[in-house]
Amino acid sequence: QALAAAAAAAPDDPVLWSELGNAHRAMGDATTAIACFEAAIRLQPHPDYYLNLGSTHAAIDELEEATRLYAMGLQLNPRHA
């Protein structure tokens, strides 16, 4: 709840959205995690956010989407494997 409150207070902070996505993913809430990672990416495309989003899609057996997102993250930083 603290992360959700922080994201609501600072909606333009991609790090908070990513952390909120990680929290939801850890709780098994893939739908909310995906929305959070997508918000982070809209604010600041970053390889970590694409990889986290891809991992969330992979966890729910959306492997083509996961592969596409991993590739997008690696395009931003090829050394980020």
Backbone atoms as SQL, in Angstrom:
CREATE TABLE atoms (id INTEGER PRIMARY KEY, chain TEXT, resi INTEGER, resn TEXT, atom TEXT, x REAL, y REAL, z REAL);
INSERT INTO atoms VALUES
  (1, 'A', 1, 'GLN', 'N', 0.812, -1.195, 0.000),
  (2, 'A', 1, 'GLN', 'CA', 0.000, 0.000, 0.000),
  (3, 'A', 1, 'GLN', 'C', 0.854, 1.257, 0.000),
  (4, 'A', 2, 'ALA', 'N', 2.015, 1.167, 0.642),
  (5, 'A', 2, 'ALA', 'CA', 2.895, 2.337, 0.680),
  (6, 'A', 2, 'ALA', 'C', 3.375, 2.689, -0.719),
  (7, 'A', 3, 'LEU', 'N', 3.712, 1.675, -1.535),
  (8, 'A', 3, 'LEU', 'CA', 4.151, 1.948, -2.902),
  (9, 'A', 3, 'LEU', 'C', 3.008, 2.534, -3.732),
  (10, 'A', 4, 'ALA', 'N', 1.821, 2.023, -3.550),
  (11, 'A', 4, 'ALA', 'CA', 0.666, 2.550, -4.287),
  (12, 'A', 4, 'ALA', 'C', 0.420, 4.008, -3.914),
  (13, 'A', 5, 'ALA', 'N', 0.540, 4.324, -2.649),
  (14, 'A', 5, 'ALA', 'CA', 0.360, 5.713, -2.210),
  (15, 'A', 5, 'ALA', 'C', 1.454, 6.598, -2.783),
  (16, 'A', 6, 'ALA', 'N', 2.679, 6.091, -2.808),
  (17, 'A', 6, 'ALA', 'CA', 3.793, 6.867, -3.356),
  (18, 'A', 6, 'ALA', 'C', 3.599, 7.100, -4.850),
  (19, 'A', 7, 'ALA', 'N', 3.150, 6.071, -5.581),
  (20, 'A', 7, 'ALA', 'CA', 2.916, 6.225, -7.019),
  (21, 'A', 7, 'ALA', 'C', 1.783, 7.210, -7.279),
  (22, 'A', 8, 'ALA', 'N', 0.769, 7.196, -6.432),
  (23, 'A', 8, 'ALA', 'CA', -0.327, 8.151, -6.583),
  (24, 'A', 8, 'ALA', 'C', 0.138, 9.571, -6.298),
  (25, 'A', 9, 'ALA', 'N', 1.054, 9.710, -5.346),
  (26, 'A', 9, 'ALA', 'CA', 1.569, 11.039, -4.993),
  (27, 'A', 9, 'ALA', 'C', 2.572, 11.552, -6.019),
  (28, 'A', 10, 'ALA', 'N', 3.252, 10.637, -6.694),
  (29, 'A', 10, 'ALA', 'CA', 4.257, 11.017, -7.697),
  (30, 'A', 10, 'ALA', 'C', 4.009, 10.211, -8.974),
  (31, 'A', 11, 'PRO', 'N', 2.917, 10.497, -9.672),
  (32, 'A', 11, 'PRO', 'CA', 2.543, 9.678, -10.831),
  (33, 'A', 11, 'PRO', 'C', 3.512, 9.751, -12.004),
  (34, 'A', 12, 'ASP', 'N', 4.447, 10.684, -11.967),
  (35, 'A', 12, 'ASP', 'CA', 5.422, 10.817, -13.051),
  (36, 'A', 12, 'ASP', 'C', 6.756, 10.161, -12.723),
  (37, 'A', 13, 'ASP', 'N', 6.802, 9.336, -11.695),
  (38, 'A', 13, 'ASP', 'CA', 8.049, 8.675, -11.291),
  (39, 'A', 13, 'ASP', 'C', 8.048, 7.232, -11.790),
  (40, 'A', 14, 'PRO', 'N', 8.808, 6.945, -12.852),
  (41, 'A', 14, 'PRO', 'CA', 8.797, 5.591, -13.403),
  (42, 'A', 14, 'PRO', 'C', 9.359, 4.539, -12.443),
  (43, 'A', 15, 'VAL', 'N', 10.280, 4.930, -11.588),
  (44, 'A', 15, 'VAL', 'CA', 10.856, 3.969, -10.642),
  (45, 'A', 15, 'VAL', 'C', 9.783, 3.468, -9.685),
  (46, 'A', 16, 'LEU', 'N', 8.950, 4.371, -9.198),
  (47, 'A', 16, 'LEU', 'CA', 7.861, 3.952, -8.307),
  (48, 'A', 16, 'LEU', 'C', 6.896, 3.015, -9.017),
  (49, 'A', 17, 'TRP', 'N', 6.567, 3.309, -10.265),
  (50, 'A', 17, 'TRP', 'CA', 5.667, 2.427, -11.008),
  (51, 'A', 17, 'TRP', 'C', 6.289, 1.059, -11.199),
  (52, 'A', 18, 'SER', 'N', 7.585, 1.034, -11.483),
  (53, 'A', 18, 'SER', 'CA', 8.255, -0.251, -11.650),
  (54, 'A', 18, 'SER', 'C', 8.291, -1.042, -10.348),
  (55, 'A', 19, 'GLU', 'N', 8.578, -0.372, -9.259),
  (56, 'A', 19, 'GLU', 'CA', 8.598, -1.048, -7.959),
  (57, 'A', 19, 'GLU', 'C', 7.210, -1.557, -7.585),
  (58, 'A', 20, 'LEU', 'N', 6.197, -0.779, -7.898),
  (59, 'A', 20, 'LEU', 'CA', 4.829, -1.213, -7.650),
  (60, 'A', 20, 'LEU', 'C', 4.507, -2.440, -8.506),
  (61, 'A', 21, 'GLY', 'N', 4.982, -2.429, -9.740),
  (62, 'A', 21, 'GLY', 'CA', 4.806, -3.602, -10.603),
  (63, 'A', 21, 'GLY', 'C', 5.494, -4.828, -10.038),
  (64, 'A', 22, 'ASN', 'N', 6.707, -4.651, -9.517),
  (65, 'A', 22, 'ASN', 'CA', 7.413, -5.778, -8.904),
  (66, 'A', 22, 'ASN', 'C', 6.651, -6.321, -7.701),
  (67, 'A', 23, 'ALA', 'N', 6.070, -5.431, -6.907),
  (68, 'A', 23, 'ALA', 'CA', 5.307, -5.870, -5.736),
  (69, 'A', 23, 'ALA', 'C', 4.081, -6.674, -6.161),
  (70, 'A', 24, 'HIS', 'N', 3.378, -6.185, -7.163),
  (71, 'A', 24, 'HIS', 'CA', 2.181, -6.906, -7.632),
  (72, 'A', 24, 'HIS', 'C', 2.563, -8.236, -8.275),
  (73, 'A', 25, 'ARG', 'N', 3.657, -8.261, -9.007),
  (74, 'A', 25, 'ARG', 'CA', 4.107, -9.519, -9.611),
  (75, 'A', 25, 'ARG', 'C', 4.433, -10.529, -8.521),
  (76, 'A', 26, 'ALA', 'N', 5.090, -10.084, -7.471),
  (77, 'A', 26, 'ALA', 'CA', 5.450, -10.982, -6.369),
  (78, 'A', 26, 'ALA', 'C', 4.203, -11.514, -5.659),
  (79, 'A', 27, 'MET', 'N', 3.130, -10.727, -5.661),
  (80, 'A', 27, 'MET', 'CA', 1.878, -11.164, -5.027),
  (81, 'A', 27, 'MET', 'C', 1.017, -12.007, -5.968),
  (82, 'A', 28, 'GLY', 'N', 1.494, -12.189, -7.203),
  (83, 'A', 28, 'GLY', 'CA', 0.752, -12.998, -8.163),
  (84, 'A', 28, 'GLY', 'C', -0.316, -12.245, -8.933),
  (85, 'A', 29, 'ASP', 'N', -0.286, -10.933, -8.875),
  (86, 'A', 29, 'ASP', 'CA', -1.263, -10.099, -9.579),
  (87, 'A', 29, 'ASP', 'C', -0.648, -9.594, -10.877),
  (88, 'A', 30, 'ALA', 'N', -0.638, -10.468, -11.881),
  (89, 'A', 30, 'ALA', 'CA', 0.017, -10.138, -13.145),
  (90, 'A', 30, 'ALA', 'C', -0.662, -8.979, -13.865),
  (91, 'A', 31, 'THR', 'N', -1.973, -8.910, -13.808),
  (92, 'A', 31, 'THR', 'CA', -2.694, -7.858, -14.526),
  (93, 'A', 31, 'THR', 'C', -2.285, -6.474, -14.035),
  (94, 'A', 32, 'THR', 'N', -2.240, -6.292, -12.731),
  (95, 'A', 32, 'THR', 'CA', -1.852, -4.995, -12.180),
  (96, 'A', 32, 'THR', 'C', -0.369, -4.748, -12.399),
  (97, 'A', 33, 'ALA', 'N', 0.451, -5.790, -12.275),
  (98, 'A', 33, 'ALA', 'CA', 1.889, -5.647, -12.516),
  (99, 'A', 33, 'ALA', 'C', 2.144, -5.159, -13.937),
  (100, 'A', 34, 'ILE', 'N', 1.450, -5.745, -14.895),
  (101, 'A', 34, 'ILE', 'CA', 1.611, -5.339, -16.294),
  (102, 'A', 34, 'ILE', 'C', 1.250, -3.870, -16.472),
  (103, 'A', 35, 'ALA', 'N', 0.144, -3.448, -15.883),
  (104, 'A', 35, 'ALA', 'CA', -0.270, -2.041, -15.990),
  (105, 'A', 35, 'ALA', 'C', 0.782, -1.115, -15.393),
  (106, 'A', 36, 'CYS', 'N', 1.364, -1.520, -14.280),
  (107, 'A', 36, 'CYS', 'CA', 2.388, -0.695, -13.627),
  (108, 'A', 36, 'CYS', 'C', 3.648, -0.599, -14.479),
  (109, 'A', 37, 'PHE', 'N', 4.102, -1.732, -15.008),
  (110, 'A', 37, 'PHE', 'CA', 5.303, -1.703, -15.851),
  (111, 'A', 37, 'PHE', 'C', 5.059, -0.892, -17.117),
  (112, 'A', 38, 'GLU', 'N', 3.867, -1.001, -17.679),
  (113, 'A', 38, 'GLU', 'CA', 3.541, -0.201, -18.869),
  (114, 'A', 38, 'GLU', 'C', 3.548, 1.288, -18.541),
  (115, 'A', 39, 'ALA', 'N', 3.080, 1.656, -17.351),
  (116, 'A', 39, 'ALA', 'CA', 3.122, 3.059, -16.937),
  (117, 'A', 39, 'ALA', 'C', 4.566, 3.530, -16.819),
  (118, 'A', 40, 'ALA', 'N', 5.421, 2.701, -16.250),
  (119, 'A', 40, 'ALA', 'CA', 6.838, 3.056, -16.119),
  (120, 'A', 40, 'ALA', 'C', 7.468, 3.270, -17.489),
  (121, 'A', 41, 'ILE', 'N', 7.151, 2.387, -18.419),
  (122, 'A', 41, 'ILE', 'CA', 7.718, 2.483, -19.778),
  (123, 'A', 41, 'ILE', 'C', 7.231, 3.741, -20.484),
  (124, 'A', 42, 'ARG', 'N', 5.958, 4.088, -20.316),
  (125, 'A', 42, 'ARG', 'CA', 5.444, 5.321, -20.937),
  (126, 'A', 42, 'ARG', 'C', 6.208, 6.542, -20.429),
  (127, 'A', 43, 'LEU', 'N', 6.561, 6.504, -19.166),
  (128, 'A', 43, 'LEU', 'CA', 7.270, 7.639, -18.573),
  (129, 'A', 43, 'LEU', 'C', 8.751, 7.660, -18.934),
  (130, 'A', 44, 'GLN', 'N', 9.361, 6.476, -18.977),
  (131, 'A', 44, 'GLN', 'CA', 10.792, 6.392, -19.272),
  (132, 'A', 44, 'GLN', 'C', 11.124, 5.000, -19.800),
  (133, 'A', 45, 'PRO', 'N', 11.255, 4.859, -21.106),
  (134, 'A', 45, 'PRO', 'CA', 11.641, 3.552, -21.628),
  (135, 'A', 45, 'PRO', 'C', 13.005, 3.147, -21.059),
  (136, 'A', 46, 'HIS', 'N', 13.027, 2.057, -20.353),
  (137, 'A', 46, 'HIS', 'CA', 14.257, 1.590, -19.718),
  (138, 'A', 46, 'HIS', 'C', 14.313, 0.068, -19.850),
  (139, 'A', 47, 'PRO', 'N', 15.488, -0.485, -20.120),
  (140, 'A', 47, 'PRO', 'CA', 15.590, -1.942, -20.298),
  (141, 'A', 47, 'PRO', 'C', 15.010, -2.737, -19.132),
  (142, 'A', 48, 'ASP', 'N', 15.228, -2.296, -17.906),
  (143, 'A', 48, 'ASP', 'CA', 14.707, -3.030, -16.747),
  (144, 'A', 48, 'ASP', 'C', 13.183, -3.151, -16.800),
  (145, 'A', 49, 'TYR', 'N', 12.526, -2.088, -17.203),
  (146, 'A', 49, 'TYR', 'CA', 11.066, -2.102, -17.231),
  (147, 'A', 49, 'TYR', 'C', 10.555, -3.060, -18.300),
  (148, 'A', 50, 'TYR', 'N', 11.222, -3.064, -19.455),
  (149, 'A', 50, 'TYR', 'CA', 10.836, -4.016, -20.505),
  (150, 'A', 50, 'TYR', 'C', 11.091, -5.453, -20.063),
  (151, 'A', 51, 'LEU', 'N', 12.210, -5.689, -19.410),
  (152, 'A', 51, 'LEU', 'CA', 12.515, -7.044, -18.965),
  (153, 'A', 51, 'LEU', 'C', 11.557, -7.492, -17.873),
  (154, 'A', 52, 'ASN', 'N', 11.197, -6.608, -16.963),
  (155, 'A', 52, 'ASN', 'CA', 10.219, -6.946, -15.932),
  (156, 'A', 52, 'ASN', 'C', 8.847, -7.221, -16.543),
  (157, 'A', 53, 'LEU', 'N', 8.458, -6.401, -17.498),
  (158, 'A', 53, 'LEU', 'CA', 7.182, -6.603, -18.173),
  (159, 'A', 53, 'LEU', 'C', 7.195, -7.921, -18.938),
  (160, 'A', 54, 'GLY', 'N', 8.299, -8.188, -19.612),
  (161, 'A', 54, 'GLY', 'CA', 8.433, -9.454, -20.332),
  (162, 'A', 54, 'GLY', 'C', 8.362, -10.657, -19.401),
  (163, 'A', 55, 'SER', 'N', 9.007, -10.562, -18.270),
  (164, 'A', 55, 'SER', 'CA', 8.972, -11.665, -17.302),
  (165, 'A', 55, 'SER', 'C', 7.562, -11.906, -16.773),
  (166, 'A', 56, 'THR', 'N', 6.816, -10.835, -16.604),
  (167, 'A', 56, 'THR', 'CA', 5.436, -10.978, -16.140),
  (168, 'A', 56, 'THR', 'C', 4.592, -11.669, -17.199),
  (169, 'A', 57, 'HIS', 'N', 4.772, -11.290, -18.451),
  (170, 'A', 57, 'HIS', 'CA', 4.041, -11.966, -19.528),
  (171, 'A', 57, 'HIS', 'C', 4.457, -13.431, -19.630),
  (172, 'A', 58, 'ALA', 'N', 5.726, -13.702, -19.459),
  (173, 'A', 58, 'ALA', 'CA', 6.194, -15.095, -19.510),
  (174, 'A', 58, 'ALA', 'C', 5.564, -15.921, -18.393),
  (175, 'A', 59, 'ALA', 'N', 5.401, -15.323, -17.227),
  (176, 'A', 59, 'ALA', 'CA', 4.833, -16.033, -16.080),
  (177, 'A', 59, 'ALA', 'C', 3.383, -16.443, -16.315),
  (178, 'A', 60, 'ILE', 'N', 2.701, -15.738, -17.211),
  (179, 'A', 60, 'ILE', 'CA', 1.312, -16.098, -17.501),
  (180, 'A', 60, 'ILE', 'C', 1.205, -16.733, -18.897),
  (181, 'A', 61, 'ASP', 'N', 2.320, -17.310, -19.341),
  (182, 'A', 61, 'ASP', 'CA', 2.396, -18.079, -20.591),
  (183, 'A', 61, 'ASP', 'C', 2.093, -17.268, -21.846),
  (184, 'A', 62, 'GLU', 'N', 2.381, -15.988, -21.811),
  (185, 'A', 62, 'GLU', 'CA', 2.284, -15.151, -23.012),
  (186, 'A', 62, 'GLU', 'C', 3.702, -14.992, -23.559),
  (187, 'A', 63, 'LEU', 'N', 4.213, -16.089, -24.115),
  (188, 'A', 63, 'LEU', 'CA', 5.630, -16.153, -24.459),
  (189, 'A', 63, 'LEU', 'C', 6.009, -15.298, -25.660),
  (190, 'A', 64, 'GLU', 'N', 5.118, -15.174, -26.638),
  (191, 'A', 64, 'GLU', 'CA', 5.449, -14.318, -27.785),
  (192, 'A', 64, 'GLU', 'C', 5.585, -12.861, -27.348),
  (193, 'A', 65, 'GLU', 'N', 4.663, -12.424, -26.506),
  (194, 'A', 65, 'GLU', 'CA', 4.735, -11.044, -26.010),
  (195, 'A', 65, 'GLU', 'C', 5.976, -10.863, -25.136),
  (196, 'A', 66, 'ALA', 'N', 6.287, -11.854, -24.330),
  (197, 'A', 66, 'ALA', 'CA', 7.487, -11.786, -23.487),
  (198, 'A', 66, 'ALA', 'C', 8.735, -11.651, -24.350),
  (199, 'A', 67, 'THR', 'N', 8.826, -12.442, -25.396),
  (200, 'A', 67, 'THR', 'CA', 9.985, -12.393, -26.294),
  (201, 'A', 67, 'THR', 'C', 10.104, -11.028, -26.961),
  (202, 'A', 68, 'ARG', 'N', 8.968, -10.495, -27.395),
  (203, 'A', 68, 'ARG', 'CA', 8.970, -9.167, -28.032),
  (204, 'A', 68, 'ARG', 'C', 9.469, -8.097, -27.057),
  (205, 'A', 69, 'LEU', 'N', 9.018, -8.176, -25.815),
  (206, 'A', 69, 'LEU', 'CA', 9.420, -7.186, -24.812),
  (207, 'A', 69, 'LEU', 'C', 10.884, -7.333, -24.433),
  (208, 'A', 70, 'TYR', 'N', 11.364, -8.572, -24.312),
  (209, 'A', 70, 'TYR', 'CA', 12.792, -8.779, -24.039),
  (210, 'A', 70, 'TYR', 'C', 13.625, -8.149, -25.153),
  (211, 'A', 71, 'ALA', 'N', 13.208, -8.359, -26.404),
  (212, 'A', 71, 'ALA', 'CA', 13.946, -7.799, -27.539),
  (213, 'A', 71, 'ALA', 'C', 13.949, -6.276, -27.488),
  (214, 'A', 72, 'MET', 'N', 12.838, -5.680, -27.108),
  (215, 'A', 72, 'MET', 'CA', 12.775, -4.220, -27.016),
  (216, 'A', 72, 'MET', 'C', 13.722, -3.708, -25.931),
  (217, 'A', 73, 'GLY', 'N', 13.766, -4.394, -24.807),
  (218, 'A', 73, 'GLY', 'CA', 14.686, -4.008, -23.736),
  (219, 'A', 73, 'GLY', 'C', 16.134, -4.120, -24.179),
  (220, 'A', 74, 'LEU', 'N', 16.432, -5.186, -24.892),
  (221, 'A', 74, 'LEU', 'CA', 17.807, -5.375, -25.350),
  (222, 'A', 74, 'LEU', 'C', 18.194, -4.383, -26.441),
  (223, 'A', 75, 'GLN', 'N', 17.218, -3.913, -27.210),
  (224, 'A', 75, 'GLN', 'CA', 17.505, -2.869, -28.199),
  (225, 'A', 75, 'GLN', 'C', 17.960, -1.590, -27.500),
  (226, 'A', 76, 'LEU', 'N', 17.371, -1.317, -26.362),
  (227, 'A', 76, 'LEU', 'CA', 17.759, -0.103, -25.620),
  (228, 'A', 76, 'LEU', 'C', 19.163, -0.231, -25.031),
  (229, 'A', 77, 'ASN', 'N', 19.509, -1.446, -24.647),
  (230, 'A', 77, 'ASN', 'CA', 20.839, -1.687, -24.082),
  (231, 'A', 77, 'ASN', 'C', 21.234, -3.135, -24.337),
  (232, 'A', 78, 'PRO', 'N', 21.971, -3.389, -25.443),
  (233, 'A', 78, 'PRO', 'CA', 22.337, -4.758, -25.794),
  (234, 'A', 78, 'PRO', 'C', 23.155, -5.492, -24.730),
  (235, 'A', 79, 'ARG', 'N', 23.793, -4.783, -23.855),
  (236, 'A', 79, 'ARG', 'CA', 24.593, -5.424, -22.788),
  (237, 'A', 79, 'ARG', 'C', 23.748, -5.795, -21.581),
  (238, 'A', 80, 'HIS', 'N', 22.487, -5.463, -21.626),
  (239, 'A', 80, 'HIS', 'CA', 21.605, -5.657, -20.475),
  (240, 'A', 80, 'HIS', 'C', 20.939, -7.027, -20.561),
  (241, 'A', 81, 'ALA', 'N', 21.743, -8.052, -20.484),
  (242, 'A', 81, 'ALA', 'CA', 21.205, -9.408, -20.604),
  (243, 'A', 81, 'ALA', 'C', 21.162, -10.090, -19.268);
